[in-house]
Amino acid sequence: MADKVELRARLDFWQTALKKLRTAYLALVDGGIKSYMIDDRQLTRFDLPALQKQIEEAEAKVDELENLLNGQRPRRAFGVLPRDW
């Protein structure tokens, strides 16, 4: 497991990426432009569904890292077997 310094660096990275993705999404939705550039990547309105999915993934990653920094452990998966008695 990474230490707090590494977790903070990862959190800063994902927050910056999330901010860029949200800015691109809003610029494309407003309709004032036909395409938007993030670094070397060009996005158009046809990329909105994929961009929305990336935003949701980045939000989940930010939430996960914030929870780790606050001392909460990731949720454990478990299975439930329904039985007919």
C-alpha positions, 0 to 999 in steps of 0.5 A: 500500500502506498504512503500518504505522500504518494496517495496525495500525489495520486489524488492531485493528479486525478483531481487535475484530470477530472477538472480538465475532463469536466471543462471539455465536457461543458465546452462541448455541451454548450455548443460554442465550439465544434472541437476541444483539445486536451493536451494532444487529444481532440474531442468532438460532440461525438465523444460526449458518451465516452467523455462522460464515462471517463468523468465517472471513472475519474470521480470514482478514483478521486472518491477512492483516494480520498477515502484511503487518505481519511483512513477508510479501507476499500470495500470488500466483496462478498457473495451471498448464496440464496438457499431454498430450505 
